[in-house]
Amino acid sequence: MSGQLYNIDVLRMAARVAEFPPLAEAHEREERRSPTCGSRVAVTLALADDGTVEAIGVDAKACALGQAAAAILASAVRGRDAADLSQASEAWRAYLAGETEQLPDWPGIDLLAAGRDYPARHPSMRLAFEAASAALARAGAHG
């Protein structure tokens, strides 16, 4: 793999996932797995009364890119709602798939832009966004 892909900033961000341990008392929990690489990311969410994210926990068993993506998500998810997460998740998928040149409007996601050139890594980089989006959608459906 390219040094540009797994650079020191990506590795530092991946290590930051430890700052978001799984929540013991979560309103929602969702897990996503990648059949391509075996990565797994579980997200636990505590929600505010208005349905926005109050706190997040992440259990990421993934490559450095998947862990970095999870940390990027977790670092900026507080206060976001289901629409925000759905939009960010879809925009990230579309960017990685080459359907758009526009990165999602999410702080820090540009750190992983080089991953677009490595399709085998895309599923791992999408897991946290997809899990959080699904958890918030479910919360909205029964909340």
Rosetta constraint file for C-alpha pairs under 8 A:
AtomPair CA 1 CA 5 HARMONIC 6.96 0.50
AtomPair CA 1 CA 6 HARMONIC 7.51 0.50
AtomPair CA 2 CA 6 HARMONIC 6.66 0.50
AtomPair CA 3 CA 7 HARMONIC 5.60 0.50
AtomPair CA 4 CA 114 HARMONIC 7.20 0.50
AtomPair CA 5 CA 10 HARMONIC 7.71 0.50
AtomPair CA 5 CA 112 HARMONIC 7.53 0.50
AtomPair CA 5 CA 114 HARMONIC 5.82 0.50
AtomPair CA 5 CA 115 HARMONIC 6.21 0.50
AtomPair CA 6 CA 10 HARMONIC 5.94 0.50
AtomPair CA 6 CA 11 HARMONIC 6.65 0.50
AtomPair CA 6 CA 64 HARMONIC 7.52 0.50
AtomPair CA 6 CA 65 HARMONIC 7.62 0.50
AtomPair CA 7 CA 11 HARMONIC 6.36 0.50
AtomPair CA 8 CA 12 HARMONIC 6.05 0.50
AtomPair CA 9 CA 13 HARMONIC 6.14 0.50
AtomPair CA 9 CA 111 HARMONIC 7.61 0.50
AtomPair CA 10 CA 14 HARMONIC 6.08 0.50
AtomPair CA 10 CA 64 HARMONIC 7.18 0.50
AtomPair CA 10 CA 65 HARMONIC 7.01 0.50
AtomPair CA 10 CA 68 HARMONIC 6.18 0.50
AtomPair CA 10 CA 111 HARMONIC 6.75 0.50
AtomPair CA 10 CA 112 HARMONIC 7.38 0.50
AtomPair CA 11 CA 15 HARMONIC 6.31 0.50
AtomPair CA 11 CA 64 HARMONIC 6.25 0.50
AtomPair CA 11 CA 68 HARMONIC 7.20 0.50
AtomPair CA 12 CA 16 HARMONIC 6.54 0.50
AtomPair CA 12 CA 68 HARMONIC 7.98 0.50
AtomPair CA 13 CA 17 HARMONIC 7.20 0.50
AtomPair CA 13 CA 67 HARMONIC 7.71 0.50
AtomPair CA 13 CA 68 HARMONIC 4.96 0.50
AtomPair CA 13 CA 71 HARMONIC 6.41 0.50
AtomPair CA 13 CA 72 HARMONIC 7.35 0.50
AtomPair CA 14 CA 64 HARMONIC 5.45 0.50
AtomPair CA 14 CA 65 HARMONIC 6.92 0.50
AtomPair CA 14 CA 66 HARMONIC 7.68 0.50
AtomPair CA 14 CA 67 HARMONIC 4.66 0.50
AtomPair CA 14 CA 68 HARMONIC 3.78 0.50
AtomPair CA 14 CA 69 HARMONIC 7.49 0.50
AtomPair CA 14 CA 70 HARMONIC 7.82 0.50
AtomPair CA 14 CA 71 HARMONIC 6.42 0.50
AtomPair CA 15 CA 67 HARMONIC 7.47 0.50
AtomPair CA 15 CA 68 HARMONIC 7.38 0.50
AtomPair CA 16 CA 20 HARMONIC 7.80 0.50
AtomPair CA 16 CA 68 HARMONIC 7.51 0.50
AtomPair CA 16 CA 71 HARMONIC 5.89 0.50
AtomPair CA 17 CA 21 HARMONIC 7.72 0.50
AtomPair CA 17 CA 58 HARMONIC 6.99 0.50
AtomPair CA 17 CA 60 HARMONIC 7.63 0.50
AtomPair CA 17 CA 67 HARMONIC 6.23 0.50
AtomPair CA 17 CA 68 HARMONIC 6.96 0.50
AtomPair CA 17 CA 70 HARMONIC 6.51 0.50
AtomPair CA 17 CA 71 HARMONIC 4.59 0.50
AtomPair CA 17 CA 74 HARMONIC 7.85 0.50
AtomPair CA 20 CA 56 HARMONIC 6.57 0.50
AtomPair CA 20 CA 57 HARMONIC 4.78 0.50
AtomPair CA 20 CA 58 HARMONIC 5.65 0.50
AtomPair CA 20 CA 71 HARMONIC 7.76 0.50
AtomPair CA 20 CA 74 HARMONIC 7.11 0.50
AtomPair CA 21 CA 57 HARMONIC 4.82 0.50
AtomPair CA 21 CA 58 HARMONIC 5.60 0.50
AtomPair CA 21 CA 59 HARMONIC 6.75 0.50
AtomPair CA 22 CA 43 HARMONIC 7.13 0.50
AtomPair CA 22 CA 44 HARMONIC 5.96 0.50
AtomPair CA 22 CA 56 HARMONIC 7.32 0.50
AtomPair CA 22 CA 57 HARMONIC 3.86 0.50
AtomPair CA 22 CA 58 HARMONIC 5.12 0.50
AtomPair CA 22 CA 59 HARMONIC 6.04 0.50
AtomPair CA 23 CA 44 HARMONIC 5.81 0.50
AtomPair CA 23 CA 45 HARMONIC 7.14 0.50
AtomPair CA 23 CA 46 HARMONIC 7.71 0.50
AtomPair CA 23 CA 56 HARMONIC 6.90 0.50
AtomPair CA 23 CA 57 HARMONIC 5.14 0.50
AtomPair CA 25 CA 46 HARMONIC 7.40 0.50
AtomPair CA 26 CA 44 HARMONIC 5.71 0.50
AtomPair CA 26 CA 45 HARMONIC 5.24 0.50
AtomPair CA 26 CA 46 HARMONIC 4.85 0.50
AtomPair CA 26 CA 47 HARMONIC 7.97 0.50
AtomPair CA 27 CA 44 HARMONIC 7.50 0.50
AtomPair CA 27 CA 45 HARMONIC 5.85 0.50
AtomPair CA 27 CA 46 HARMONIC 5.14 0.50
AtomPair CA 27 CA 47 HARMONIC 6.42 0.50
AtomPair CA 27 CA 139 HARMONIC 7.93 0.50
AtomPair CA 28 CA 44 HARMONIC 5.73 0.50
AtomPair CA 28 CA 45 HARMONIC 5.21 0.50
AtomPair CA 28 CA 46 HARMONIC 6.89 0.50
AtomPair CA 28 CA 135 HARMONIC 5.81 0.50
AtomPair CA 28 CA 136 HARMONIC 7.50 0.50
AtomPair CA 28 CA 139 HARMONIC 6.88 0.50
AtomPair CA 29 CA 42 HARMONIC 7.05 0.50
AtomPair CA 29 CA 43 HARMONIC 5.61 0.50
AtomPair CA 29 CA 44 HARMONIC 4.40 0.50
AtomPair CA 29 CA 45 HARMONIC 6.35 0.50
AtomPair CA 29 CA 135 HARMONIC 6.22 0.50
AtomPair CA 30 CA 42 HARMONIC 5.62 0.50
AtomPair CA 30 CA 43 HARMONIC 5.41 0.50
AtomPair CA 30 CA 44 HARMONIC 6.67 0.50
AtomPair CA 30 CA 131 HARMONIC 5.32 0.50
AtomPair CA 30 CA 132 HARMONIC 6.90 0.50
AtomPair CA 30 CA 134 HARMONIC 7.05 0.50
AtomPair CA 30 CA 135 HARMONIC 5.57 0.50
AtomPair CA 31 CA 40 HARMONIC 7.12 0.50
AtomPair CA 31 CA 41 HARMONIC 5.64 0.50
AtomPair CA 31 CA 42 HARMONIC 4.04 0.50
AtomPair CA 31 CA 43 HARMONIC 6.23 0.50
AtomPair CA 31 CA 131 HARMONIC 5.71 0.50
AtomPair CA 32 CA 40 HARMONIC 5.80 0.50
AtomPair CA 32 CA 41 HARMONIC 5.53 0.50
AtomPair CA 32 CA 42 HARMONIC 6.42 0.50
AtomPair CA 32 CA 127 HARMONIC 5.69 0.50
AtomPair CA 32 CA 128 HARMONIC 7.49 0.50
AtomPair CA 32 CA 130 HARMONIC 7.32 0.50
AtomPair CA 32 CA 131 HARMONIC 5.77 0.50
AtomPair CA 33 CA 38 HARMONIC 6.52 0.50
AtomPair CA 33 CA 39 HARMONIC 5.68 0.50
AtomPair CA 33 CA 40 HARMONIC 4.37 0.50
AtomPair CA 33 CA 41 HARMONIC 6.55 0.50
AtomPair CA 33 CA 124 HARMONIC 7.99 0.50
AtomPair CA 33 CA 127 HARMONIC 6.93 0.50
AtomPair CA 34 CA 38 HARMONIC 5.17 0.50
AtomPair CA 34 CA 39 HARMONIC 5.27 0.50
AtomPair CA 34 CA 40 HARMONIC 6.47 0.50
AtomPair CA 34 CA 123 HARMONIC 5.77 0.50
AtomPair CA 34 CA 124 HARMONIC 6.26 0.50
AtomPair CA 34 CA 127 HARMONIC 7.50 0.50
AtomPair CA 35 CA 39 HARMONIC 7.68 0.50
AtomPair CA 36 CA 120 HARMONIC 6.96 0.50
AtomPair CA 36 CA 123 HARMONIC 7.28 0.50
AtomPair CA 37 CA 120 HARMONIC 7.52 0.50
AtomPair CA 37 CA 121 HARMONIC 7.77 0.50
AtomPair CA 37 CA 123 HARMONIC 7.97 0.50
AtomPair CA 37 CA 124 HARMONIC 7.40 0.50
AtomPair CA 38 CA 62 HARMONIC 7.60 0.50
AtomPair CA 39 CA 60 HARMONIC 7.80 0.50
AtomPair CA 39 CA 61 HARMONIC 5.69 0.50
AtomPair CA 39 CA 62 HARMONIC 4.35 0.50
AtomPair CA 39 CA 63 HARMONIC 6.96 0.50
AtomPair CA 39 CA 66 HARMONIC 7.58 0.50
AtomPair CA 39 CA 124 HARMONIC 5.91 0.50
AtomPair CA 40 CA 60 HARMONIC 6.03 0.50
AtomPair CA 40 CA 61 HARMONIC 5.10 0.50
AtomPair CA 40 CA 62 HARMONIC 5.91 0.50
AtomPair CA 40 CA 124 HARMONIC 7.71 0.50
AtomPair CA 40 CA 127 HARMONIC 7.34 0.50
AtomPair CA 41 CA 58 HARMONIC 7.00 0.50
AtomPair CA 41 CA 59 HARMONIC 5.68 0.50
AtomPair CA 41 CA 60 HARMONIC 4.39 0.50
AtomPair CA 41 CA 61 HARMONIC 6.08 0.50
AtomPair CA 41 CA 62 HARMONIC 7.11 0.50
AtomPair CA 41 CA 70 HARMONIC 7.92 0.50
AtomPair CA 41 CA 127 HARMONIC 6.05 0.50
AtomPair CA 41 CA 128 HARMONIC 5.94 0.50
AtomPair CA 41 CA 131 HARMONIC 7.53 0.50
AtomPair CA 42 CA 58 HARMONIC 5.80 0.50
AtomPair CA 42 CA 59 HARMONIC 5.08 0.50
AtomPair CA 42 CA 60 HARMONIC 6.42 0.50
AtomPair CA 42 CA 128 HARMONIC 7.32 0.50
AtomPair CA 42 CA 131 HARMONIC 6.97 0.50
AtomPair CA 43 CA 56 HARMONIC 6.96 0.50
AtomPair CA 43 CA 57 HARMONIC 5.71 0.50
AtomPair CA 43 CA 58 HARMONIC 4.72 0.50
AtomPair CA 43 CA 59 HARMONIC 6.51 0.50
AtomPair CA 43 CA 128 HARMONIC 6.88 0.50
AtomPair CA 43 CA 131 HARMONIC 6.27 0.50
AtomPair CA 43 CA 132 HARMONIC 6.16 0.50
AtomPair CA 44 CA 56 HARMONIC 5.65 0.50
AtomPair CA 44 CA 57 HARMONIC 4.92 0.50
AtomPair CA 44 CA 58 HARMONIC 6.40 0.50
AtomPair CA 44 CA 132 HARMONIC 7.96 0.50
AtomPair CA 45 CA 53 HARMONIC 6.62 0.50
AtomPair CA 45 CA 54 HARMONIC 7.44 0.50
AtomPair CA 45 CA 55 HARMONIC 5.83 0.50
AtomPair CA 45 CA 56 HARMONIC 4.67 0.50
AtomPair CA 45 CA 57 HARMONIC 6.44 0.50
AtomPair CA 45 CA 132 HARMONIC 7.81 0.50
AtomPair CA 45 CA 135 HARMONIC 7.73 0.50
AtomPair CA 46 CA 53 HARMONIC 6.15 0.50
AtomPair CA 46 CA 54 HARMONIC 5.41 0.50
AtomPair CA 46 CA 55 HARMONIC 5.02 0.50
AtomPair CA 46 CA 56 HARMONIC 6.36 0.50
AtomPair CA 47 CA 51 HARMONIC 5.59 0.50
AtomPair CA 47 CA 52 HARMONIC 5.58 0.50
AtomPair CA 47 CA 53 HARMONIC 4.68 0.50
AtomPair CA 47 CA 54 HARMONIC 4.91 0.50
AtomPair CA 47 CA 55 HARMONIC 6.91 0.50
AtomPair CA 48 CA 52 HARMONIC 5.43 0.50
AtomPair CA 48 CA 53 HARMONIC 6.15 0.50
AtomPair CA 48 CA 54 HARMONIC 5.34 0.50
AtomPair CA 51 CA 81 HARMONIC 6.36 0.50
AtomPair CA 51 CA 82 HARMONIC 7.85 0.50
AtomPair CA 51 CA 136 HARMONIC 7.93 0.50
AtomPair CA 51 CA 139 HARMONIC 7.62 0.50
AtomPair CA 51 CA 140 HARMONIC 7.08 0.50
AtomPair CA 51 CA 143 HARMONIC 7.96 0.50
AtomPair CA 52 CA 78 HARMONIC 7.35 0.50
AtomPair CA 52 CA 79 HARMONIC 5.17 0.50
AtomPair CA 52 CA 80 HARMONIC 5.16 0.50
AtomPair CA 52 CA 81 HARMONIC 4.44 0.50
AtomPair CA 52 CA 82 HARMONIC 7.34 0.50
AtomPair CA 53 CA 77 HARMONIC 6.59 0.50
AtomPair CA 53 CA 78 HARMONIC 5.00 0.50
AtomPair CA 53 CA 79 HARMONIC 5.12 0.50
AtomPair CA 53 CA 80 HARMONIC 5.60 0.50
AtomPair CA 53 CA 81 HARMONIC 6.48 0.50
AtomPair CA 54 CA 78 HARMONIC 5.43 0.50
AtomPair CA 54 CA 79 HARMONIC 6.21 0.50
AtomPair CA 55 CA 78 HARMONIC 6.18 0.50
AtomPair CA 56 CA 74 HARMONIC 6.35 0.50
AtomPair CA 56 CA 77 HARMONIC 7.71 0.50
AtomPair CA 56 CA 78 HARMONIC 7.64 0.50
AtomPair CA 57 CA 74 HARMONIC 7.64 0.50
AtomPair CA 58 CA 70 HARMONIC 7.14 0.50
AtomPair CA 58 CA 74 HARMONIC 7.71 0.50
AtomPair CA 60 CA 66 HARMONIC 7.46 0.50
AtomPair CA 60 CA 67 HARMONIC 5.92 0.50
AtomPair CA 60 CA 70 HARMONIC 7.27 0.50
AtomPair CA 61 CA 67 HARMONIC 7.53 0.50
AtomPair CA 62 CA 66 HARMONIC 5.23 0.50
AtomPair CA 62 CA 67 HARMONIC 5.86 0.50
AtomPair CA 62 CA 124 HARMONIC 6.66 0.50
AtomPair CA 63 CA 67 HARMONIC 6.23 0.50
AtomPair CA 63 CA 124 HARMONIC 7.27 0.50
AtomPair CA 64 CA 68 HARMONIC 5.90 0.50
AtomPair CA 65 CA 69 HARMONIC 6.06 0.50
AtomPair CA 65 CA 112 HARMONIC 7.31 0.50
AtomPair CA 65 CA 115 HARMONIC 7.93 0.50
AtomPair CA 65 CA 121 HARMONIC 7.48 0.50
AtomPair CA 65 CA 124 HARMONIC 7.00 0.50
AtomPair CA 65 CA 125 HARMONIC 5.89 0.50
AtomPair CA 66 CA 70 HARMONIC 6.19 0.50
AtomPair CA 66 CA 124 HARMONIC 4.70 0.50
AtomPair CA 66 CA 125 HARMONIC 4.45 0.50
AtomPair CA 66 CA 126 HARMONIC 7.41 0.50
AtomPair CA 66 CA 127 HARMONIC 7.20 0.50
AtomPair CA 66 CA 128 HARMONIC 7.73 0.50
AtomPair CA 67 CA 71 HARMONIC 6.23 0.50
AtomPair CA 67 CA 125 HARMONIC 7.82 0.50
AtomPair CA 68 CA 72 HARMONIC 6.09 0.50
AtomPair CA 68 CA 125 HARMONIC 7.94 0.50
AtomPair CA 69 CA 73 HARMONIC 6.14 0.50
AtomPair CA 69 CA 109 HARMONIC 7.39 0.50
AtomPair CA 69 CA 112 HARMONIC 7.46 0.50
AtomPair CA 69 CA 125 HARMONIC 5.51 0.50
AtomPair CA 69 CA 126 HARMONIC 7.38 0.50
AtomPair CA 69 CA 128 HARMONIC 6.89 0.50
AtomPair CA 69 CA 129 HARMONIC 7.99 0.50
AtomPair CA 70 CA 74 HARMONIC 6.09 0.50
AtomPair CA 70 CA 125 HARMONIC 7.76 0.50
AtomPair CA 70 CA 127 HARMONIC 7.76 0.50
AtomPair CA 70 CA 128 HARMONIC 5.09 0.50
AtomPair CA 70 CA 129 HARMONIC 7.35 0.50
AtomPair CA 71 CA 75 HARMONIC 5.89 0.50
AtomPair CA 72 CA 76 HARMONIC 6.75 0.50
AtomPair CA 72 CA 107 HARMONIC 7.29 0.50
AtomPair CA 72 CA 108 HARMONIC 6.02 0.50
AtomPair CA 72 CA 109 HARMONIC 6.51 0.50
AtomPair CA 73 CA 77 HARMONIC 5.91 0.50
AtomPair CA 73 CA 106 HARMONIC 7.93 0.50
AtomPair CA 73 CA 128 HARMONIC 7.00 0.50
AtomPair CA 73 CA 129 HARMONIC 6.61 0.50
AtomPair CA 74 CA 78 HARMONIC 7.62 0.50
AtomPair CA 76 CA 106 HARMONIC 7.44 0.50
AtomPair CA 76 CA 107 HARMONIC 6.64 0.50
AtomPair CA 80 CA 84 HARMONIC 5.89 0.50
AtomPair CA 80 CA 85 HARMONIC 6.95 0.50
AtomPair CA 81 CA 85 HARMONIC 6.41 0.50
AtomPair CA 81 CA 136 HARMONIC 7.20 0.50
AtomPair CA 82 CA 86 HARMONIC 6.01 0.50
AtomPair CA 82 CA 133 HARMONIC 6.34 0.50
AtomPair CA 82 CA 136 HARMONIC 5.06 0.50
AtomPair CA 82 CA 137 HARMONIC 5.62 0.50
AtomPair CA 82 CA 140 HARMONIC 7.32 0.50
AtomPair CA 83 CA 87 HARMONIC 6.02 0.50
AtomPair CA 84 CA 88 HARMONIC 6.13 0.50
AtomPair CA 85 CA 89 HARMONIC 5.94 0.50
AtomPair CA 85 CA 129 HARMONIC 7.08 0.50
AtomPair CA 85 CA 132 HARMONIC 6.99 0.50
AtomPair CA 85 CA 133 HARMONIC 4.98 0.50
AtomPair CA 85 CA 136 HARMONIC 7.76 0.50
AtomPair CA 86 CA 90 HARMONIC 6.12 0.50
AtomPair CA 86 CA 130 HARMONIC 7.95 0.50
AtomPair CA 86 CA 133 HARMONIC 5.23 0.50
AtomPair CA 86 CA 134 HARMONIC 7.95 0.50
AtomPair CA 87 CA 91 HARMONIC 5.99 0.50
AtomPair CA 88 CA 92 HARMONIC 6.01 0.50
AtomPair CA 88 CA 104 HARMONIC 5.72 0.50
AtomPair CA 88 CA 105 HARMONIC 6.92 0.50
AtomPair CA 88 CA 106 HARMONIC 7.00 0.50
AtomPair CA 88 CA 129 HARMONIC 7.46 0.50
AtomPair CA 89 CA 93 HARMONIC 6.23 0.50
AtomPair CA 89 CA 126 HARMONIC 7.27 0.50
AtomPair CA 89 CA 129 HARMONIC 5.16 0.50
AtomPair CA 89 CA 130 HARMONIC 5.89 0.50
AtomPair CA 89 CA 133 HARMONIC 6.86 0.50
AtomPair CA 90 CA 94 HARMONIC 6.09 0.50
AtomPair CA 91 CA 95 HARMONIC 6.06 0.50
AtomPair CA 91 CA 103 HARMONIC 7.00 0.50
AtomPair CA 91 CA 104 HARMONIC 5.18 0.50
AtomPair CA 92 CA 96 HARMONIC 6.18 0.50
AtomPair CA 92 CA 103 HARMONIC 6.69 0.50
AtomPair CA 92 CA 104 HARMONIC 5.62 0.50
AtomPair CA 92 CA 126 HARMONIC 7.23 0.50
AtomPair CA 93 CA 97 HARMONIC 6.07 0.50
AtomPair CA 93 CA 126 HARMONIC 6.78 0.50
AtomPair CA 94 CA 98 HARMONIC 6.25 0.50
AtomPair CA 94 CA 99 HARMONIC 5.09 0.50
AtomPair CA 94 CA 100 HARMONIC 6.06 0.50
AtomPair CA 95 CA 99 HARMONIC 5.88 0.50
AtomPair CA 95 CA 100 HARMONIC 5.15 0.50
AtomPair CA 95 CA 101 HARMONIC 6.11 0.50
AtomPair CA 95 CA 102 HARMONIC 6.41 0.50
AtomPair CA 95 CA 103 HARMONIC 5.99 0.50
AtomPair CA 95 CA 104 HARMONIC 7.60 0.50
AtomPair CA 95 CA 116 HARMONIC 7.48 0.50
AtomPair CA 96 CA 115 HARMONIC 7.58 0.50
AtomPair CA 96 CA 116 HARMONIC 4.81 0.50
AtomPair CA 96 CA 119 HARMONIC 7.72 0.50
AtomPair CA 96 CA 122 HARMONIC 6.53 0.50
AtomPair CA 97 CA 116 HARMONIC 7.33 0.50
AtomPair CA 97 CA 119 HARMONIC 7.91 0.50
AtomPair CA 98 CA 116 HARMONIC 7.61 0.50
AtomPair CA 103 CA 109 HARMONIC 7.49 0.50
AtomPair CA 103 CA 110 HARMONIC 7.01 0.50
AtomPair CA 103 CA 113 HARMONIC 7.72 0.50
AtomPair CA 104 CA 109 HARMONIC 7.29 0.50
AtomPair CA 109 CA 113 HARMONIC 7.01 0.50
AtomPair CA 112 CA 116 HARMONIC 7.86 0.50
AtomPair CA 114 CA 118 HARMONIC 7.92 0.50
AtomPair CA 115 CA 119 HARMONIC 7.58 0.50
AtomPair CA 115 CA 121 HARMONIC 6.82 0.50
AtomPair CA 115 CA 122 HARMONIC 7.11 0.50
AtomPair CA 116 CA 122 HARMONIC 7.06 0.50
AtomPair CA 118 CA 122 HARMONIC 6.96 0.50
AtomPair CA 121 CA 125 HARMONIC 6.42 0.50
AtomPair CA 122 CA 126 HARMONIC 6.25 0.50
AtomPair CA 123 CA 127 HARMONIC 6.28 0.50
AtomPair CA 126 CA 130 HARMONIC 6.06 0.50
AtomPair CA 127 CA 131 HARMONIC 6.01 0.50
AtomPair CA 128 CA 132 HARMONIC 6.06 0.50
AtomPair CA 129 CA 133 HARMONIC 6.00 0.50
AtomPair CA 130 CA 134 HARMONIC 6.09 0.50
AtomPair CA 131 CA 135 HARMONIC 6.13 0.50
AtomPair CA 132 CA 136 HARMONIC 6.19 0.50
AtomPair CA 133 CA 137 HARMONIC 6.11 0.50
AtomPair CA 134 CA 138 HARMONIC 6.13 0.50
AtomPair CA 135 CA 139 HARMONIC 6.18 0.50
AtomPair CA 136 CA 140 HARMONIC 6.18 0.50
AtomPair CA 137 CA 141 HARMONIC 6.23 0.50
AtomPair CA 138 CA 142 HARMONIC 6.49 0.50
AtomPair CA 139 CA 143 HARMONIC 5.46 0.50
